[in-house]
Amino acid sequence: MPELPEVETTRSGIAPHLIGKRVAGVVVRQPRLRWPVPEDLGETLAGRRVLDVRRRAKYLLVDFPHGTLIVHLGMSGSLRVLPADAPPGPHDHVDLVLDNGRCVRLTDPRRFGAVLWTVDRAEDHPLLAGLGPEPLAEAFSAEWLYRRARGRRVAVKAFLMDAANVAGVGNIYASEALFLAGIRPGRAAGRVGLADYRQLAAAIREVLGEAIAQGGTTLRNFTGSDGRPGYFLQMLNVYGRAGQACHVCGTPIKQKTIGQRASCYCPRCQR
Ligand SMILES: [Zn+2]
């Protein structure tokens, strides 16, 4: 599943191909994504110039003078920049065709992705309005997490994965950050002290920052036939490693279900 670093890598990959370009049209081969692709999207965007490509949590925001295209990659989506006449595959659902003969193509086998249009400020869209701070932004801090967590009995891992507390920290990065901070995923969020939240906030920045940097080096551009972001797999300490030896102490990694998600941790390194 594309997580925040993959979405950020996608953003930085497609932005230079989009910003300042004019849209010639939109090809919708399959409008039934998580929500229907607006029927009149082609009319809405034709002749309009892209002002910016931003990211909020795991949403890509393509700004036009008269509104914003909101794109979510869902469980399996990816975007590539291709010649507009490149033959589409079976899961190539939407093309944003540019006036330079290229297109940005959305491929999404499982169709949990979304392509939506808003004329309002994108941050006020119902999907985005309730999101907490960006984990790599100034507004995100140990103090913020600590204050939000007071009195909360929810497991700290589920607390981190709740986008109202911090935007876009998925299972992989929550698991890895908790390992680096030495905190067990099942601990009640309200029982984690400020010093531990300091470790945790720093660890979240570290794992996301490293993953973004890695995506940026393994993926030079988004114009190849296989423009899939790298998934940060070699560096994992706990995620997906149940039963394997902890890289630090050798203890077998344990797995437990928290908030319906598999949660891996080292019973010795994490307290
Ligand atoms: Zn360990």
Residues whose N, C-alpha, C, O or C-beta is under 5 A from the ligand:
A	BS01	ZN	C246 V248 C249 G250 T251 C266 R268 C269
